[in-house]
């Protein structure tokens, strides 16, 4: 997956694409993979880096959605449970079975959650990850010894999936490229083109690195830009109304000592009716999330003070060691591209997470809503809709049992920092063996060696220091201050590999440090 090669091929085939996918988050990546595996000539264009926005800032869960079950959305839960099972099978190096403990207080809690989660298991059917069951207070405290014993009389254990979102995206992109798709980051679509009948037939895009302008022609134009979907829809029709209601979800990252062991914790009902998760992830703990309406989307949303206070105070009531601001290793905010509600409702937690396809008069195909867990099914639905609207011959999905790049591993050792690379781990170690200095450690606590930087540039289209520290590795989320410390070394290695000068290095470090400030809680 090399940007220069893919861009060269894109220019050579600029007039002959079947699918032009705008947006390189979970939705766009899924659609590109789905279309390519069905034999369609496909190009994906991302204006920044892949998963720069929402898709790298999830709660790190592949889940059926216990909350949606409480809302009565059984169809969505069933669909998500099936997709959860498929992801676990197709990307076992990145998706794992995660057990959760719900602390209960009193017999009514125990009965309600045990019955509800048993129903959750039944809905999942053969895709269930494990049976839900009530456990005693003693057993619950053994699973999560840092739960405040005054807040619990027993517990209910259930199972969901846990994953690394940006790493899954990279592997899905690599799989799409292996099936003929062209995927390019830092290419911004600035205009949609139409034929004499007013139907879309292509896009005009600008390379963000050198300003070069391209025109790509395609039969189906897909708007998969998430929270920015309205911007593309207004390129098609300036009178287009608002379809997206962005909702901000905030997470804080804490040291593993706050939740030792392998179990996660879920608080099903907080003060304002939201769900709070505390989930082990890369030897840290991710705690969240919030659900706050925001008026306008941005690439780097910032946590609000009330969101920070909500997470820390709620977690503090249930843990024997309440987290303080000084304990936060990182704080990150992501935006959800929820479908705008009808009427006056502004409660984002009540807006359905189901995906929705909108087809304009000029045949712009827009996907709104959805979530990481169902990204493959969303893509399957989109390609089927395109075939129907265009009158094309129906093709069959091949992604339900398609193993993603890197999945060919016998056993996953989650204690090895390189496990996220799956079968590519051996190639990284082989690269490191070619030059002794590439084996050197950049960060002991994050488990990063120099060879990973070279690998990310050569094989994963990392173009900036931020690409590497935020998404090819998850350093900015796991320990922001440590990521800032190693940024100059990363810039130096990338500059040598990309043929950049010292001025580029300096600007990269400055740019990264500025972005990283949003992840530090002062």
N, C-alpha and C positions, 0 to 999 in steps of 0.2 A: 504494500500500500504506500506508493510513493507519489507525492503531490505533482511533481514535474511531469512524470510519466502519464499520470491520469489526466492532467490538464492538456497535455499534447494530444492524447487520444480523443479528448473531448472536442478539441478544435478540428481534428480530422473528420469527426462524425457529427459536426455541429448541425447538420440539416436532416438527421435521420433518427431522432429519438422517438421511442414510443411513449415513454414516461419522463417528464421533467419534474423532479420532486424538489420543492423549495422548503428548506428547513432540515437541519441535521441534528434534531433531538430524537427522542425515542420514537415518536410517531413517524417522522420522515425516514429514519433508518429502517424501521420495520417495513414501510411501504416499498422502499428501494430493494430490500432483501426479497420481499414477496414478489415484486414484479420481475426482478432479475431471475429468480429461480423458476419462474413460469416461462422464461424465454424472451421476455420483452427487453428491448434496448433501453437502458435506464441510466439517467444521470441525476445525482443528488447535489444540490448547491446549498452551502451553508455560509451565511454572511460573516460568522465569527469562527469559533472552533466548535467542533462537534460536542454536543451536550453542554455548551457554555452556560445556558440559562437553566430552566426548570429541571431538565433531565439529569443533571449532576447533583441536584440538591434535594433528593427525595429522602424519605425516612428510612431508606435502605431495606424496605420490606417488599417481598413478593407475596401478596396476601389476598385472600378471598374477600376480606372486608367485614370484620365483625360488626363494625358500626353500621354498614349498609344493611346487614341482616336485621338489626334493631329498627331500621327505618322501613323494613318490609320489602326491600328491593332484592327479592330472592333470585330473580333472573340474572342480575349483575353478579351476585355472590357465586352462583353456580358457574357462570362463564369465567369469572376470575379464578375460582378453585381449579377448574380444568386447565386453564392457562398456566397457573402456578405449577401444577404437576408436570406439564410439558416442559416448562423452563427448567425445572429441577432435573429432568431427564436429558434435555438438550444442551445444558450448560452446567454440568455437575461441578466444575471447577470454580464456579462463581456463585451458584445458588445452592443454599443448604437448608435443611430442615432446622427450624428454630423453635424450641419449646418456650412457652410463655407461662408465667404465673400471674393470675389475677388474685390479689389479696381480697378476701371477703370478710365482711363483718356481720355476723348474725346468720341464722338459718335461712332467711329469705334470700339474701345475697347468694348463698351457697346453692339453693334450689334453682333460682333464676338463671345464674350463669352456667350451672351444670346442664340444665335442660337446654338452654339456648345454644351452648357450644356443642352439645350432642347433636342438635339439629344441624349445626354448622358442619359437623363431620358427615352426617347423612347426606346433606346437599352435595358435598364433595364426592361422595361415593368412592369409586376405586382410586380417585385422585387424592383421597385423604392422606395427610402426612402423619397421622397418629391419633389415637383415641383421646378425647377429652375426659378428664375425671377429676372428682373432688379429692383433695388431699388434706390431711390433718394440719393443724397449726404447726406442729413439730416438723412435719415433712416440708411444709411451705418455707419455714425458717431455715431448714437445711438447704433447700434449693437456692434461696436468696437470704443469706444471713444478715444482710443490712436492712431488711424490712423492719420498720418500727413495730415491735411486738404488741404495742398498745393499739395498733390500727388494724389488727387482724385476729380473726377467730379460726380461720381455716383458709384454704386457697383452692382455686380451680386451675388445672394445667391444661393448656391446649397447644396446638402446633400450627405454625405458619412458615413461610419462607423468608429467608434473608439473603441479600445479595449486594454486589458492588455495581452501582448503576453505570458509571462512566466506563468501567472496564467491560461490562457486558456490551455497551454501545460499540466500543472498539472492535470487539470480537464479532459482533453482528455486521459491522461495516466490512471487516476483512472477509467474512463469509460472502457478503454481497459482491465484493470485488472478485472473489474466486469464481462467482457465477456470472461474471461479465459486466456488473454494474460499474459505473464511473462515479466516484464520490470525491468532491473537492471542498475543502474548507477555505474560509476567507474570500469567498466569491459572493457578492451582494447583488441580488436581483433588484433592479431599479425600475424596470418597465415590463409590461406584458404586451405582446404583439398579437394582432388579430388579422384574420383573412377578410376578404371582401364581403363575406356574409356575417361578419361580426363575431365569428368564433375564434377563440384563442388558438394560436398556432406556434407560440414560442415565447421566449423571454430575452430581455437584454440585461446583461449582468456586468459588474465591474470587479476586477481583481483588486482586493483591498491592499495587496502587497505592492503592486506597481502601477495601479491605475488603468491597466489595459481593459478595453471594453470588448465584450463578446456578445454575439447573437446566437442563441441556440434554438433550433426549431424542434417541436415535438407535438405528438398527436394528443397527449393528455397532460394537462398542467395541474400539478397537485400542490395545494397550499397546506403545508404541514408545519406552520411556523408557531404553533402553540399560542402563547399569550400575545403574539404579534400578528395573529391571523387577520385581524381587522385591517391592518395596514395593507396587506396584499389584496384583500377583498376590495379595498377602496382604490387600488391601482386598476382593478377590473371595472369597478363601478363607483365613481366618486360620491354617489348618493347613498351608498350602502350604509345601513344603520349598524349599531353596535351589536355584536354577537357574543363577545367574550366578557366575562366578569372575573377579572383576575383576583385570586385569593392568595394571600401570603402565608406560607408555612415556615416557621422558625424552629431551629434545632440548636441545642448546645451540646458540646462534646466535653466529656469529663474523663478523668483517669479511671482505669478499670477497678480501682479499689472501692468505688462507689457502688459497684454491682459485681462482686467477684463471682467466679463460676461461669457456667455456660448458659444459664437461663436468663431470659428477658423478663421484664415486668410490664404489665399493662394495667393502667388505672382506667376503668371503663367509664367512669362518670366523675368529671371534675366539677368545680364550682359553676362553670357556665355550660355544662353539658357536653364538653368535648372529651375526647379520648387522649390519654397521655401514654406514650411508650418510652421505655428505657431499654435500649437494645445493645447487646455487645456487638462491636464492629471493629475489626482490625486492632484488637487488644485495647480498645477504648470503649466508651459508652456514649451512644447517641440518645439524647433525651428530647422529645418533642411530641406533638407539634402544635402550632397555633393555626388558626383559620381566620385570617383578618382580611376583609375586603380592602383592595387598594384601587385608587382611581385610575392610575396609568401604569402600564408595565415598564420595567427597566431591566437591563442586562445584569445589573448588580444591585438587587434590592437590599435594603438595610433593615435589620431588626429594629422594631420599635421598643421603647423602654418598657411599655406595659406588657409586651410579649415576653421579654426577658424575665420580668418579675413574675409573670404567670408560671413560666416553666420552672424557675428556681424555687418558688414558694410551694408549688404543688408537689414537686419532687421531694422537697424538704419535709413535707408533712408525712411522707411515707417512708423515709429513710432515716436510719439512726444517725447518719452523718449528713446533715443538711448541706447541699452544695452552696458555696458562696461565690460571689462574682470572681474572686481571685482564683477559684478552682477551675474556671472555664478555660479549656485549651483552645477552643474555637467556637464561634457562633456563626451560623449561616442561615440565609433566608432564600427560599425559592418560591416562585409564583406558579400557581396552578391555573391552567387555561380552562376554567369552568364555563359552561354554556350560560349565557346571561339569563337570569330568571325572568319569567313572565309576571307581569303585575308589579306589586310594590315590595315583594320579599327581597330582603338584602342579606339574609342569613346564609352565608356561604356553606355552612355545614349541612344545610337542607337542600342544596343544589345537587342534582344527580351527578355522579361521576361517570355515568354512561357516556360513550362517545356518540357523536352525531356527525353525519356527512351532509354538507350543503353543496348543492350544484347550482351554479349561477346560469343565467340565460346564455352566456357566452361559453359555458362549459369550463368554468374554474371549479375544481373539486377541492373543497375545504373540509378538513377534519378538525372538529373542536371537541373538547372534553377528553375523557379517557384517562388512563394511568399506565404506569410502566408494566404492571402485571399483565395487562391485556394488550400490550403493544402489537403482538403478533396477530391476534384476532382482529384488531382494528385495521391492520394492513390487509388482511384477507378480505375483510368487508369492503375496503376501499377499492381494491383491484376488481372485485366482483361488480361493484357499482359502476366503475369505469367501463367495464366490458358491456354491461347492460345499457348504459346511456349511449355508448358509442356504437352499439350494435355489432360488437366484435364476437367472434366465436368464444364460447366459454372455455376457460382453462381450469385445471384443478390445482388447488394449493398443494405445495410440496414442503411447506415449512413446519407442519405439525410434528413431524418426527425428525426434522433436520438438525443434526448436531452442529453446533456453532464452532467456529475456529477456536482451537485451544482446548476443546473438550476431550481430546483423546488422552486421558490420563487414567491410570489404574486406581490410584488412591490419592486423595487430596490431604495434604498436611497443612492445616491452617496455622500451625506455629511457624511455618516457613514464610517469610515476607514475600517471596517470589511466587507463592501459590496462585496468585491472581492471573498469572500468565499461562496457566495450564501447561499444555505441551510445548509452548514457546519458551518455557523456563530453561530447558536444556540448550536451546539456541542462544539464550542470553549468556549462560555460563560458558558456552563454547566461544562466544564473542569475547568474553572477559579473559579467556585463556590465551587469546592472541596477543594481548598486551598486558603486562603485569599491572600497570597503573589502573586498568579498567576494573580490577577486582577491589580497588580501594573503596572504603566506605565513605559515603558523603554524610550520612546520618545514622548513627548507631541506634537511636531510639525509634527511628522510622524504618530502619532496615533497608536503606537505599544505597546501592553501589553505583559507581560511575558508568558501568556498562549499560545500565538501564536508560541513561540519558541518550547514549548513542543509539540504542535500540529504538527508542521512542521517535527519534528524528528519522532514522532510516526506514522504519517499518510501520509506524503508527501516526505519521503526519503531524508530529509535534512541531510547531513553528515558533513558539514563544516560550519563555520561562514559565509563564502562567499555564500554558498548555500542559507542560510537564508536571509542575508542582500541584496543580489543581485537579487535573483530570487523568493524565497517564499514570501518575501516582496520586494518592489522595492526601498529600502532605498538608495542604492549606486547611483541610477540614480536620485532620487528626491532631495537628499541633502547629498553629499558625506561626508562632514565634520561631520555632525550630525551622520552619520552611523559609522564613525570611533570612535566617542565618546562612542557609546553604544556597540561597538564590545566586550570589555572585559566582560560586563554583559551577552551578548549573549553567549560567549564562556563558561562562568561559568555554565549557565543553561544547555547548550548542553552537557558539560562534565559530569554533574551529570546524565543526562538522558542516555548518551551513555556509561557510565562507564569508562570515561577517567580521566587521572590524571592532575595535575597542569602543567606539562611539555607540555602536549597536548594543554591545554588552551593557554599557552604562545606562542607556535608555531603557533597556529591558529590566534591569534591576530596579530602576526608579519606578517604572510602570507597575512592576509586580508589588513593590512595597506599598504603593498607593492603594492598589486593590486590596492587599492583605489587611490594611487597617480596618476595613469593614468587617473583618472576621475576628478582630480582637476586642474583648470586652474590658474596658478600662474601669 
